């Protein structure tokens, strides 16, 4: 005697196929998003958006952005120590 297939087996297979497809696509999207973010952060900290002919503006931007990052990290440390 052969067992009849469950009535919703095709629906289950379709759902599993859709989940595997979404999982494969999400890995690609997440990976490429992190790559783009890292590239933008590198360009941002290097002041790539400023005029390279004006060295004072480029270095001022780099110093300001670096100090801003240090301040942000210090603020996070202060808040963690104070409130935890």
N, CA, C and O of each residue as an XYZ file, in Angstrom:
336
protein
N       0.823     -1.160      0.000
C       0.000      0.000      0.000
C       0.886      1.249      0.000
O       1.839      1.347      0.773
N       0.569      2.161     -0.845
C       1.328      3.404     -0.866
C       0.572      4.455     -0.082
O      -0.653      4.558     -0.145
N       1.336      5.224      0.650
C       0.739      6.279      1.457
C       0.409      7.474      0.582
O       1.247      7.889     -0.220
N      -0.775      8.038      0.706
C      -1.085      9.233     -0.080
C      -0.306     10.432      0.474
O      -0.088     10.542      1.681
N       0.102     11.313     -0.419
C       0.806     12.516     -0.003
C      -0.117     13.404      0.824
O      -1.335     13.424      0.642
N       0.489     14.110      1.706
C      -0.264     15.058      2.525
C      -0.852     16.123      1.593
O      -0.188     16.521      0.635
N      -2.050     16.584      1.840
C      -2.690     17.535      0.926
C      -1.923     18.855      0.786
O      -2.054     19.536     -0.231
N      -1.155     19.211      1.758
C      -0.452     20.494      1.688
C       1.041     20.324      1.410
O       1.820     21.249      1.638
N       1.443     19.162      0.924
C       2.870     18.905      0.673
C       3.434     19.826     -0.414
O       4.557     20.312     -0.283
N       2.674     20.070     -1.478
C       3.154     20.971     -2.530
C       3.329     22.379     -1.986
O       4.303     23.055     -2.320
N       2.407     22.825     -1.159
C       2.492     24.149     -0.556
C       3.727     24.234      0.363
O       4.410     25.257      0.408
N       3.993     23.146      1.087
C       5.162     23.105      1.959
C       6.446     23.180      1.141
O       7.365     23.913      1.506
N       6.525     22.443      0.056
C       7.707     22.454     -0.801
C       7.932     23.844     -1.403
O       9.063     24.324     -1.468
N       6.848     24.481     -1.841
C       6.961     25.838     -2.390
C       7.478     26.819     -1.344
O       8.302     27.682     -1.645
N       6.990     26.681     -0.116
C       7.428     27.568      0.959
C       8.908     27.356      1.271
O       9.641     28.325      1.470
N       9.353     26.106      1.317
C      10.766     25.818      1.568
C      11.647     26.364      0.452
O      12.729     26.892      0.709
N      11.184     26.235     -0.777
C      11.938     26.765     -1.914
C      12.041     28.288     -1.824
O      13.107     28.851     -2.073
N      10.943     28.957     -1.473
C      10.951     30.414     -1.343
C      11.877     30.857     -0.211
O      12.593     31.848     -0.354
N      11.871     30.142      0.898
C      12.753     30.480      2.008
C      14.219     30.326      1.641
O      15.042     31.166      2.003
N      14.549     29.266      0.930
C      15.950     29.079      0.537
C      16.387     30.160     -0.449
O      17.531     30.613     -0.402
N      15.492     30.575     -1.336
C      15.810     31.641     -2.283
C      16.018     32.972     -1.555
O      16.949     33.712     -1.872
N      15.158     33.278     -0.583
C      15.291     34.514      0.188
C      16.583     34.493      0.991
O      17.270     35.510      1.081
N      16.921     33.358      1.572
C      18.160     33.251      2.350
C      19.382     33.501      1.477
O      20.308     34.196      1.897
N      19.399     32.950      0.277
C      20.530     33.157     -0.630
C      20.628     34.620     -1.059
O      21.728     35.166     -1.137
N      19.497     35.258     -1.337
C      19.506     36.657     -1.749
C      19.887     37.578     -0.605
O      20.567     38.580     -0.827
N      19.467     37.264      0.615
C      19.770     38.142      1.742
C      21.252     38.122      2.064
O      21.793     39.148      2.476
N      21.929     37.000      1.893
C      23.368     36.950      2.117
C      24.079     37.877      1.139
O      25.036     38.554      1.514
N      23.625     37.915     -0.099
C      24.236     38.774     -1.103
C      23.981     40.238     -0.773
O      24.887     41.064     -0.875
N      22.772     40.559     -0.383
C      22.417     41.950     -0.085
C      23.177     42.439      1.141
O      23.727     43.540      1.131
N      23.213     41.632      2.194
C      23.899     42.043      3.420
C      25.384     42.209      3.154
O      25.980     43.191      3.596
N      25.984     41.286      2.453
C      27.408     41.385      2.148
C      27.737     42.622      1.341
O      28.698     43.327      1.648
N      26.949     42.895      0.309
C      27.226     44.055     -0.526
C      26.941     45.359      0.227
O      27.593     46.373     -0.021
N      25.978     45.334      1.135
C      25.684     46.530      1.930
C      26.862     46.868      2.826
O      27.242     48.034      2.930
N      27.446     45.866      3.477
C      28.596     46.120      4.337
C      29.791     46.600      3.540
O      30.548     47.447      4.016
N      29.977     46.079      2.343
C      31.086     46.526      1.499
C      30.896     47.983      1.116
O      31.843     48.767      1.178
N      29.681     48.355      0.721
C      29.407     49.757      0.365
C      29.591     50.679      1.561
O      30.154     51.766      1.424
N      29.125     50.259      2.728
C      29.270     51.090      3.920
C      30.739     51.287      4.281
O      31.143     52.395      4.635
N      31.534     50.241      4.198
C      32.961     50.350      4.512
C      33.661     51.272      3.521
O      34.524     52.062      3.903
N      33.289     51.170      2.254
C      33.897     52.019      1.236
C      33.530     53.479      1.463
O      34.384     54.359      1.348
N      32.275     53.741      1.781
C      31.838     55.118      2.038
C      32.507     55.677      3.287
O      32.888     56.847      3.313
N      32.653     54.852      4.325
C      33.289     55.324      5.560
C      34.752     55.652      5.303
O      35.269     56.642      5.821
N      35.419     54.830      4.509
C      36.824     55.085      4.195
C      36.951     56.394      3.416
O      37.818     57.213      3.718
N      36.109     56.589      2.435
C      36.145     57.824      1.652
C      35.751     59.028      2.500
O      36.297     60.118      2.324
N      34.818     58.840      3.410
C      34.360     59.937      4.262
C      35.476     60.394      5.193
O      35.726     61.593      5.315
N      36.147     59.459      5.847
C      37.212     59.819      6.778
C      38.437     60.371      6.052
O      39.193     61.151      6.630
N      38.641     59.983      4.809
C      39.781     60.473      4.040
C      39.479     61.809      3.365
O      40.340     62.354      2.673
N      38.296     62.337      3.551
C      37.868     63.616      2.971
C      37.936     63.574      1.447
O      38.390     64.523      0.808
N      37.477     62.462      0.876
C      37.493     62.310     -0.575
C      36.497     63.239     -1.255
O      36.587     63.464     -2.462
N      35.556     63.778     -0.502
C      34.553     64.664     -1.084
C      35.002     66.126     -1.129
O      34.270     66.984     -1.623
N      36.187     66.410     -0.620
C      36.704     67.786     -0.613
C      37.655     68.001     -1.786
O      38.169     67.047     -2.372
N      37.876     69.259     -2.114
C      38.759     69.637     -3.217
C      40.199     69.290     -2.852
O      40.736     69.819     -1.878
N      40.827     68.408     -3.625
C      42.193     67.964     -3.337
C      43.217     69.081     -3.484
O      44.311     68.978     -2.929
N      42.897     70.145     -4.212
C      43.842     71.251     -4.395
C      43.979     72.098     -3.129
O      45.003     72.750     -2.924
N      42.959     72.089     -2.291
C      42.981     72.880     -1.056
C      43.382     71.973      0.102
O      42.532     71.351      0.739
N      44.680     71.904      0.367
C      45.213     70.979      1.381
C      44.723     71.321      2.786
O      44.506     70.423      3.600
N      44.547     72.605      3.076
C      44.073     73.010      4.404
C      42.663     72.483      4.644
O      42.363     71.984      5.728
N      41.802     72.589      3.644
C      40.429     72.100      3.784
C      40.410     70.584      3.956
O      39.649     70.057      4.769
N      41.237     69.891      3.198
C      41.280     68.427      3.284
C      41.748     67.998      4.671
O      41.105     67.160      5.304
N      42.862     68.559      5.154
C      43.384     68.177      6.460
C      42.463     68.641      7.589
O      42.305     67.930      8.581
N      41.871     69.788      7.458
C      40.920     70.243      8.465
C      39.718     69.319      8.563
O      39.230     69.025      9.654
N      39.249     68.867      7.411
C      38.124     67.933      7.391
C      38.515     66.608      8.019
O      37.751     66.050      8.806
N      39.692     66.095      7.684
C      40.158     64.823      8.247
C      40.295     64.927      9.767
O      39.868     64.032     10.496
N      40.892     66.024     10.240
C      41.075     66.200     11.683
C      39.724     66.322     12.379
O      39.501     65.697     13.416
N      38.831     67.115     11.819
C      37.509     67.279     12.412
C      36.719     65.990     12.465
O      36.075     65.693     13.471
N      36.763     65.236     11.407
C      36.027     63.963     11.389
C      36.657     62.949     12.335
O      35.950     62.174     12.979
N      37.974     62.952     12.419
C      38.652     62.052     13.357
C      38.318     62.400     14.801
O      38.030     61.514     15.606
N      38.356     63.700     15.134
C      38.004     64.117     16.492
C      36.540     63.830     16.804
O      36.196     63.503     17.940
N      35.682     63.952     15.800
C      34.270     63.616     15.997
C      34.086     62.145     16.314
O      33.273     61.788     17.168
N      34.840     61.281     15.628
C      34.760     59.842     15.896
C      35.276     59.522     17.293
O      34.678     58.714     18.004
N      36.390     60.153     17.694
C      36.939     59.942     19.040
C      35.939     60.416     20.088
O      35.730     59.736     21.093
N      35.326     61.564     19.870
C      34.329     62.086     20.803
C      33.138     61.133     20.919
O      32.650     60.883     22.021
N      32.672     60.603     19.792
C      31.526     59.689     19.811
C      31.854     58.421     20.597
O      31.033     57.951     21.386
N      33.039     57.869     20.389
C      33.441     56.664     21.129
C      33.555     56.994     22.618
O      33.099     56.224     23.463
N      34.162     58.134     22.936
C      34.269     58.536     24.338
C      32.916     58.728     24.986
O      32.722     58.350     26.142
N      31.984     59.306     24.266
C      30.632     59.504     24.795
C      29.941     58.171     25.062
O      29.273     58.009     26.084
N      30.097     57.230     24.157
C      29.496     55.899     24.356
C      30.097     55.235     25.595
O      29.372     54.652     26.400
N      31.423     55.322     25.750
C      32.074     54.735     26.932
C      31.568     55.410     28.193
O      31.263     54.732     29.174
N      31.475     56.721     28.186
C      30.979     57.457     29.346
C      29.549     57.020     29.712
O      29.243     56.791     30.882
N      28.698     56.911     28.715
C      27.309     56.527     28.983
C      27.209     55.103     29.514
O      26.407     54.823     30.405
N      28.015     54.214     28.973
C      27.995     52.814     29.448
C      28.476     52.741     30.894
O      27.866     52.061     31.720
N      29.563     53.437     31.200
C      30.096     53.405     32.568
C      29.126     54.058     33.528
O      28.953     53.572     34.646
N      28.495     55.134     33.131
C      27.604     55.868     34.016
C      26.298     55.126     34.290
O      25.833     55.090     35.429
N      25.716     54.547     33.272
C      24.360     54.003     33.415
C      24.271     52.499     33.482
O      23.163     51.968     33.564
N      25.365     51.792     33.453
C      25.299     50.337     33.589
C      25.998     49.847     34.810
O      26.028     48.642     35.062
